[in-house]
Amino acid sequence: MNSLKCRFCKTPLQHTFLDLGLSPLSNSYLRAEQLQQPETFYPLHAYICDGCYLVQLPIFETPENIFSDYAYFSSYSESWLKHAMTYTGLMIERFGINSQSRVIEIASNDGYLLQYFKDRGIPVLGIEPAKNVAKAAQDKGIPTISEFFGTQTAGKLASEGKYADLLLGNNVLAHVPDLNDFVKGLKIILKPNGVITMEFPHLMRLIDGNQFDTIYHEHFSYFSLITVGKVFASHGLTLFDVDELPTHGGSLRIYARHTEDASKPIDRKITDLKNKEEVLGFAHLEHYFSFSEKVKETKRKILTFLIESRRNGKSVVGYGAPAKGNTLLNYCGIRTDFIDYTVDRSPHKQDHYLPGTHIPIYHPEKIRETRPDYLVILPWNLKEEIMEQMSYIRDWGGKFVVFIPEVAVL
């Protein structure tokens, strides 16, 4: 008998959304000396709750083991830095954030965003559980505490008088194992007229764009607007606006306030998007069952492309070592028999190996040395940025390839 329960509403989980088999933790990059050691693989099996329609993964590993020493540094993506700078200007203009305000970011990474508020003379505080990443922010002069956020950390900050006028979290809500404790914590440190913004991949875009590779163990939850609204409302927070963003294949930025704060009326965009989700079937269990077959067919097409390319004597390498790439490669069983190596701009990943598949990660200059026929862009959400950086592969007839939403040679 399955004893798993929904992390939000505690309904027993009985329905599969997508089963991607067994996979290692997607950010557990290996050093050469670890290649001969056993690796732990965990079920990558996403369920849909028939009580609140939250798509979720069971927890097999503690957040401490996943996030305490983390390989992802946000500042290595130029497009993400630009996104952060634009956000800063929007918040200052719309909500009057100034030198008398406090901006608190949860999962603040290496200070990639708070640096822009700090540059404008606005007091900031970062909360980042990965100690190695938090240190990078502290070295930039961004005040950062290295803790997991929840009611305990929020209570401590509140006791020190550290409340937020703007409380934000980008791509953290999906990473939270105890969703209720996290959202309760948001309410504790939000000033009476303060604003919360959270960005996360939109489940509607995940399904529509066939983005199955964005499912990995570090992402515990996958949200529609309907479901995230229920989660926030249950803890005294009301969504009053929403932006649909192109980031990460299609994300939502939700704006929340204390339910008792009447100064911010609910924007029509909230109602319109909820209605759109309802029309598409996001409030009906059957809607979630068709995704699985679509993913299986994508796997077949990816393997067909790679088999035919290699049989025809073509060389294939990867660009990037993102978590999403590790989901895709492990699910499809792609190793160095298909992709010789991958490259990444982050020195924290170079000279390591991808988990499970053991594909080596090199500096991008390796591409010039080996002149591959095909360059598979694993972080497909950054394909324009990468194709611009790597445009020189066309000098020898090299071509770019993406696998999501469909196999495409660019």
C-alpha positions, 0 to 999 in steps of 0.5 A: 500500500502506498503510504505517500502523502501530499506535502501540502494537503496530506491527501494520499498520493495514488496517481502517477504523473510521470515515472522517469525510472531511477536517477542520481541527484542531478547536481552530484557531479563526480571527480575522477577518483569517484568514477570507480565508486558506487553511485546512489540512484533514486526513483524519479517518480512524480505523482499528482495529488487528487486533492489539490493537483500539486505535482510532486516528487517524494523526498528520498534525500535530505535537503542538507545533502542536496544543497549544502555544497552546491555546484550552481552559481547564478552569476555564470548566466549572462541572461539571468543576470540581465533578468535580475537587473530588470527585476530590480528596476521594476520593483523599485519603480512599482513598489517604491523600494528605497534606502528605507526599505529592506529587501530579503531574498531566499535562496539568494545564491551568489548575490547575483540579484541582491547586488543590484539593490545594494548598488542602489543603496537599498539594505539587503539580506540574503538567505542561502543554505549552500555554504560555498555559494553563500560565501561567494555572496559574502565576498561580494559584500552581500550580507548573507546568512547560510540557513534553510528558510522556514518558520524557525529562521523567520522567527529568528529574523523577526525577533531581531526586527528584520522584516521585509518590505520586499521578500523574494525567491527565484526558483526556490519554491519548487525546491522546498520539501516542507512547503507549509513551513516555508510559506508560514515563514514568508508570512512571519517576516513580511511587513504589514504592507510588504510584497512577496514575489516568487518565480518558479517554472509554470506547470502549464508550460512544462506540459505544453513544452514537453519539459520533462527534463526539468523534473529532478530530485532537487525540484520537489513540487511543480505548480499551476497558478490554481494550486500555488494560490491555494497554498498561499491562501491557506497561510494568510497570504493572497496572490494579487498579481502574476506575470508570465515570464519566458525564463526556464522555458516558461515561468510565473512570477506571483505577487503576494500580500498579507490577506488583511492588506487591502491596499493591493487589489487583485489584478485581473491577470490572476483571474484570467490565468486561473480561468485559462488553466481551468479550461485546459483541465488543470483542475481535473485529474485526467488532464495530467495522465496524457503527459507520460506517453508524450515523454516516452515518444520523445525518448525514442526520437532522441535515441533515433537521432543519436543512433543514426548520427553515430552510425553515419560517423558524426561526432556529437558533444554537449554544451552545458552541465545543467541539472535538467540535462542530467535528468534527460541523459539518465532517462534516455541512457545516453553515455559516452557511446553517444555524446563524447563530452560536454562543456560548461563555463562554470569552473565549479563543474569543469574537470568533473563528470556528469552523475550517472552517465559519467560524461566528462565536463570540459572548458568550452575551448575543447569545442575548438580543439575537436570540431564536432559535427553536432553540439547538443544544447542541454540548457535549451532555455538558454539556446539563443545565448549559447548559439551566439557564444558558440556561433564559430562552430558553423565555420567547420559545418557544425550544427546545434541540436536541442532535444526539448520540446522536440529533436531539432537541428538548428 
